[in-house]
Amino acid sequence: MAEIGLNGLEAVLAIARRGSFRAAALDLGISTTALSHMIGRLEAGLGVRLFNRTTRSVSLSDAGRAFVARVTPALAEIRAAMDGARSQSETPSGLLRINASVQAGRAVAPLVLAFLRRYPEMQIDLVTEGRLVDIVAEGFDLGLRPADLVPRDMIALPLGAPLRHAVVASPGWLAHHPAPKSPADLAPQHCIRIRLPNGALLRWPFEKEGVQVLFEAKGRLTLDEGAIARAAALEGAGIGYFFEEDVAEDLAAGRLIRLLTEWTPARPGFSLYYPGRRNPSAGFTAFLSMVREWAATPDIHGGIA
């Protein structure tokens, strides 16, 4: 048991979180074989099986669920104790884990690289995914999402410029269909549906002069990946709804035409968020300080959009 230590416990939580040995191994930076052996040794030492394994799935056993329920808060306390110790150091060092949406990850990447150049003893693990996770339960120090998605119990720092959506269609599609003048003109069957990470279908939000409208697309094509949806719109599959930055080059080149511009005003941008901490590490404090610096002077640094 002694050789397992914190790494073994972190491994259990990673598998429980990801539901897959392969995905957990990637998160932990080790091979799937090494992870399997680590869990096998831990289970042998405990005398119980923590996971039910088949060729297709991995799930927690009853003993595993009870184990994870007790280990999760214990590891949170251990991390807090380690942060407290690191906070006594004047030199930022150690690892920061950040969970972000794909768009937010792109926005924060220049800041992350600048931070690593400034503090050579720091490490950052930036995980981008569509689903909105509980950053505390899943072992992240910080989250980064659009401001309106930040959990209310978190401390939030605005990061970057406001965001806009863009409703678009290809010139070829518009050659055979009238351009809508308002959301009421949209034919639901002509729109590309987007499935969100939680399984729900995106209802397109519109707003003009204080009037808000939620439009439900009912097109023949449903997708859950922005790049594929963009390719479909370029091929004339119908009208698409995107983050403006994801189709900016296509709009500039005329490959896509923007529609309903007056109905897609700017919305609050990304916010970095985190739970309150009693003893933040020097690295954590330095990163927040740099976030505030960049947010105050985005044009000078050129990375946050």
Residue pairs with C-beta under 8 A, 6 or more apart in sequence:
1 42
1 45
3 41
4 38
4 41
4 42
4 45
6 75
6 78
7 38
8 38
8 39
8 41
8 42
9 71
9 75
10 28
10 75
10 139
11 24
11 28
11 35
11 38
11 39
11 42
12 39
12 42
12 50
12 64
12 67
12 68
12 71
13 68
13 71
13 72
13 75
13 139
14 24
14 27
14 28
15 21
15 24
15 35
15 39
15 51
15 58
16 60
16 64
16 68
17 24
17 138
17 139
18 24
18 27
19 57
19 58
19 59
20 58
21 32
21 35
21 36
21 39
21 58
22 32
24 35
25 31
25 32
25 34
25 35
27 127
28 35
30 38
39 50
39 51
42 50
43 49
43 50
43 51
46 63
46 67
48 61
48 63
49 61
49 63
49 64
50 60
50 61
50 63
50 64
50 67
51 58
51 59
51 60
51 61
51 64
52 58
52 59
52 60
52 61
60 68
72 137
75 139
76 136
79 139
80 277
80 278
80 279
82 281
83 277
83 279
83 280
83 281
83 284
84 278
84 279
86 93
86 94
86 281
86 282
86 283
87 279
87 280
87 281
87 282
87 285
89 281
89 282
90 282
91 121
91 282
92 119
92 121
92 122
92 281
92 282
92 283
92 285
92 286
92 287
93 119
93 121
93 122
93 282
93 283
94 121
94 122
94 123
94 281
94 283
95 122
95 123
95 124
95 125
95 283
96 122
96 123
96 124
96 125
96 141
96 142
96 283
96 284
96 287
97 124
97 125
97 127
97 139
97 140
97 141
97 142
98 108
98 112
98 124
98 125
98 126
98 127
98 140
98 141
98 142
98 143
98 144
99 127
99 128
99 129
99 133
99 135
99 138
99 140
99 142
99 143
99 144
100 108
100 126
100 127
100 128
100 143
100 144
100 145
101 128
101 129
101 130
101 144
101 145
101 146
102 128
102 129
102 130
102 226
103 243
103 245
103 246
103 270
104 128
104 144
104 145
104 146
104 270
105 126
105 128
105 144
106 245
107 144
107 159
107 160
107 270
107 303
107 304
107 305
108 126
108 144
108 159
108 270
108 272
108 304
109 126
109 303
110 301
110 302
110 303
110 304
111 290
111 291
111 294
111 301
111 303
111 304
112 124
112 126
114 290
114 294
114 301
114 303
115 122
115 124
115 286
115 287
115 290
116 122
116 123
116 124
118 286
118 290
119 283
119 286
122 283
122 286
122 287
127 140
129 197
130 196
130 197
130 224
131 197
131 198
132 145
132 149
132 197
132 198
133 140
133 143
135 141
135 142
135 143
135 273
135 274
135 275
136 275
141 274
141 284
142 272
142 273
142 274
142 287
143 150
143 154
143 272
143 273
143 274
144 159
144 270
144 271
144 272
144 273
145 270
145 271
145 273
146 163
146 267
146 268
146 269
146 270
146 271
147 156
147 158
147 268
147 269
147 270
147 271
148 267
148 268
150 156
150 271
150 273
151 273
153 275
154 273
154 274
154 275
155 273
155 274
155 275
155 276
156 271
156 272
156 273
157 271
157 272
157 273
157 288
157 291
157 292
157 295
158 268
158 269
158 270
158 271
158 295
159 269
159 270
159 271
159 272
159 291
159 294
159 295
159 304
160 269
160 270
160 295
160 298
160 304
160 305
161 269
161 298
161 304
161 305
162 266
162 267
162 268
162 269
163 243
163 244
163 266
163 267
163 268
163 269
163 270
164 243
164 244
164 264
164 265
164 266
164 267
165 204
165 205
165 241
165 242
165 243
165 244
165 264
165 267
166 241
166 242
166 243
166 244
166 247
166 251
166 258
166 264
167 204
167 239
167 240
167 241
167 258
167 259
167 260
167 263
167 264
168 233
168 239
168 240
168 242
168 247
168 250
168 251
168 256
168 257
168 258
168 259
169 177
169 179
169 233
169 236
169 238
169 239
169 240
169 256
169 257
169 259
170 233
170 234
170 235
170 236
170 255
170 256
170 257
171 254
171 255
171 257
172 236
173 236
173 237
173 238
173 239
174 257
177 190
178 185
179 257
179 259
180 186
180 239
180 259
180 260
181 260
182 260
182 263
183 204
183 206
183 213
183 215
183 260
183 263
186 215
186 239
188 215
188 216
188 217
188 218
188 219
189 218
189 219
189 220
190 219
190 238
190 239
191 204
191 215
191 217
191 218
191 219
191 238
191 239
191 240
191 241
192 217
192 219
192 221
192 222
192 223
192 229
192 232
192 233
192 237
192 238
192 239
192 240
192 241
193 201
193 202
193 217
193 218
193 219
193 221
193 222
193 223
194 201
194 202
194 217
194 222
194 223
194 224
194 226
194 229
194 241
195 201
195 202
195 222
195 223
195 224
196 202
196 224
197 224
201 216
201 217
201 222
202 217
202 241
203 214
203 215
203 216
204 214
204 215
204 216
204 217
204 241
205 212
205 213
205 214
205 215
206 212
206 213
206 214
206 215
206 260
206 263
206 264
207 213
207 263
207 264
207 265
208 262
208 263
208 265
213 263
217 241
219 238
220 238
221 232
221 237
221 238
223 229
223 232
226 242
226 243
226 246
229 240
229 242
230 240
230 242
230 246
230 247
230 250
232 238
232 240
233 239
233 240
233 242
233 247
233 256
234 250
234 255
234 256
239 259
240 247
245 305
247 256
250 256
251 257
251 258
272 288
272 291
277 284
280 288
294 301
294 303
294 304
295 304
298 304
298 305
